[in-house]
Amino acid sequence: VVGSIFSVLVWHCCTAGGDQVSIQRFMATKDAKTARKAIGMQLCVAGTVTVTLGITGFALLGYFQADPQLLPVGMTLSENADKIFPHFIAFHLPPVVSGLVLAGLFAAAMSSIDSGVNSITAVVMSDFLDRFGSKPGSQTKQVIFARGLALGIGVIVVLCSTLMEHVPGNITAVTTKTVNLLTVPIFVLFFFALFVPFANTPGVWIGVTCSITAAVLIAFSGLIFGMNEQGLDPVSFQWISPVALVVGISAGSLACKIFSKNKIGHPT
């Protein structure tokens, strides 16, 4: 429980400070006061949703513990926890209610995907094509190219999602090891840009590289170093965010100091 709280706290801080989708939303506000209200509202809603989902999980646990015969043959609460909620929706909810829940799940998935695809498209168009002079000349061509780029990115995202089943762990561990793996290293870039006055390019690159390396080593510690006696990763996925943050900032700050003393590199 302590690990979950600590990991989620670090994740929320890094997401609010470095996630492209969040940053775009905050920058769409008119001033800092409105941005503070926006993030306050976002945190309140996130807390409400988290508590609601937690209550739902405990309710499902109690429901099937009281009537274990309602579970399909071969399914247990400990070994098939990720399948309990889909099974409950499909077989224990009235038809109309199950349809509404399924529609809500698809709506939530589409909402997350389209925000991410839009952000990636904006980054590619502005930070890569525009910077290197490869952006289409006319506005009409830019819109057509952006739409094609968004379609291509969406197809890649869907194809990559089919490989998620090969990542070991429950749904929380799998998403932390894949979708959220680079959340902290990206935030490290923002951290040095905003809070480290002696930051320089070589030092920041070293810090981000060390942060990514730490995140990957912890996320796939079982595949790299072997599973423990219980068949679990030797290092819990809950340590991905905290360790990657500490390693990235520490290594980057030290490297920036060294390169700053040697007068090597340029300010970020």
Residue pairs with C-beta under 8 A, 6 or more apart in sequence:
3 236
3 238
3 239
4 238
6 238
6 242
7 176
7 238
7 239
7 240
7 241
7 242
10 184
10 241
10 242
10 245
11 180
11 183
11 184
11 241
12 43
12 46
13 187
14 183
14 184
14 186
14 187
14 241
14 245
15 22
15 183
15 187
16 22
16 39
17 187
17 190
17 191
18 183
18 186
18 187
18 188
18 189
18 190
18 191
19 183
19 186
19 187
20 119
20 120
20 122
20 123
21 115
21 116
21 119
24 119
24 122
25 38
26 35
26 38
26 39
27 35
29 35
29 37
29 38
56 85
60 84
60 85
60 88
61 77
63 70
63 88
64 70
64 71
64 77
64 84
65 77
68 77
70 92
71 77
71 84
71 87
72 87
75 83
75 84
75 87
77 84
81 170
82 170
82 171
89 98
89 101
89 102
90 98
93 101
113 154
113 157
116 157
117 150
117 153
117 154
117 157
118 150
120 153
121 146
121 149
121 150
121 153
124 149
125 135
125 142
125 145
125 146
125 149
128 134
129 135
135 142
136 142
136 144
136 145
164 174
164 178
167 174
167 177
167 178
168 174
168 222
168 223
168 233
169 177
169 233
169 237
172 237
173 237
176 219
176 237
176 238
176 240
176 241
177 219
177 220
177 237
177 240
180 240
180 241
181 215
181 216
181 219
181 240
182 212
182 215
183 241
184 211
184 215
184 240
184 241
184 244
184 245
184 248
185 208
185 211
185 212
185 215
185 244
185 248
187 245
188 204
188 207
188 208
188 211
188 245
188 248
188 249
188 252
189 204
189 208
191 249
192 199
192 203
192 204
192 207
192 252
192 256
192 268
193 199
193 268
196 252
196 253
196 256
198 256
198 257
198 260
199 252
199 256
199 267
199 268
200 256
200 259
200 260
200 264
200 265
200 266
200 267
200 268
201 265
201 266
201 267
201 268
202 255
202 259
202 264
202 265
203 252
203 253
203 254
203 255
203 256
203 257
203 258
203 259
203 260
203 265
204 252
204 255
204 256
204 268
206 251
206 252
206 255
207 248
207 249
207 251
207 252
207 253
207 255
207 256
208 248
208 252
210 247
210 248
210 251
210 252
211 244
211 245
211 247
211 248
211 251
211 252
212 244
213 247
214 243
214 244
214 247
214 248
215 240
215 241
215 243
215 244
217 224
217 235
218 235
218 237
218 239
218 240
218 243
218 244
219 237
219 240
221 233
221 234
221 235
222 232
222 233
222 234
225 234
226 234
227 233
227 234
228 234
259 265
